[in-house]
Amino acid sequence: MKLRIFPLAFAVFVFCCVHAQADDFDACVKQKGEVAIHACSAAISSGQYKGDRLAELYNSRGAEWRLRFDFARAIADYDEALLLAPHYVAALNNRCWALAAIGRVKEALDDCNVSLRVRPGFEITYHNRGF
């Protein structure tokens, strides 16, 4: 009897863990504030995400740090996102904005210019570059 319960219990455990990780990803990219930061951190540390998806998590958490004016953490997360996906326009634009906010104008302009090479005519990049 116990042997039959184990596979069922294992399946429920796996389903709950995978579902919780998917919920963390969704909360990371859709929620705001402390909820988003916590969800992003949980999803990042889960080890489930790689490449572009992991970059999206770092970018989303960076955006939350930026909204809190914690530019050092925001830039660190954008750096991680861009290591994973070097032409990720959202991360380039977000890092551009954060760098400009702390006076690192040359680096900010470099990010904006790379963003425009990747996605010419992207209006947000022009706005950030003007900042």
PyMOL commands that set and color helices and strands:
alter all, ss='L'
color gray80, all
select helices_A, chain A and resi 2-30+33-46+51-67+71-84+89-101+105-118+123-130
alter helices_A, ss='H'
color red, helices_A
deselect
rebuild
show_as cartoon
